[in-house]
Amino acid sequence: MMLIPCPWCGPRNETEFHYGGQADVSYPADPQAVSDVDWARFLFFRANTKGIFTERWNHQAGCRRWFTVRRDTTTNEIFHDDSHEAVTR
Amino acid sequence: MAELHGESPLVTRAETLAGSSVPGVLHLSEVAFTAQVTLRVDPKSPAAERIGTAVGTMLPNQPGQVARTERLQILWMGPDEWLLIGPEGGAEQLQATLTEALGEEHGSVVDVSGHRTIVEVTGPKSRELLAKGCALDLHRRSFASDQCAQTLLARTGVVLLCRDVEQPSFWIFVRSSFARYLADWLADAAAEYRV
């Protein structure tokens, strides 16, 4: 069981959270101009990093806010050196 | 035409809760039909200040903080979300007060009185009882009077409100459709206290 630090509620059990996948996947500025290949890449392709990974979490059973966490996917260590603004964006 | 009457979500579990109570140790009961209104507004906006003035206390801005007035309890639910609890029958008036104070600003005021019912747990064993199904630290040092938390209790989403630490008293806000399950779970968890 991971303890995930919700920026609002503090550390809570993993069971209270919903995983949102890779963070910082930006929506294409002009979706009409994107080729089918690039669109599919945007929709379905995500990094599968072994090591430090920036990801989105939602505190589903708590305050229901989205936030960003940096986690080592091999050890589940969560890094706390991020600013509040960077986490709650 | 049949006469309309209101029935609280735990009306069929009233006896279960009463039967699980042990005098001087633990008391379980339903607090039914409270007025509950959800408010969402930017806490830094002038509207938030106007609402604070209208209800008689500033909206709490710390996670888990609860503000009280004579009639209301205001629970922090998120950085821009609050749950206001008032006496039975007061939802419409509360909603009108908040809507007027919100004015044209971006936000929302919704009557959610039917969303959740409340189970009141009091008595010296109440903390121990809740700890059986809740991962939060409920010790008075970390979960004091007038604090609330949204979490899981017996795998059910609840809002926990600590009303008093000296004479332990908690309110558990649970969704109506989960209320009977939670009442049964509480009765089962409280069985050991019956002599």
Chai-1 contact restraints between the chains, C-beta under 6 A:
chainA,res_idxA,chainB,res_idxB,connection_type,confidence,min_distance_angstrom,max_distance_angstrom,comment,restraint_id
A,W8,B,P63,contact,1.0,0.0,6.0,A-B,restraint_1
A,C9,B,P63,contact,1.0,0.0,6.0,A-B,restraint_2
A,N13,B,A135,contact,1.0,0.0,6.0,A-B,restraint_3
A,A61,B,L152,contact,1.0,0.0,6.0,A-B,restraint_4
A,A61,B,G157,contact,1.0,0.0,6.0,A-B,restraint_5
A,G62,B,Q150,contact,1.0,0.0,6.0,A-B,restraint_6
A,C63,B,G78,contact,1.0,0.0,6.0,A-B,restraint_7
A,R65,B,G78,contact,1.0,0.0,6.0,A-B,restraint_8
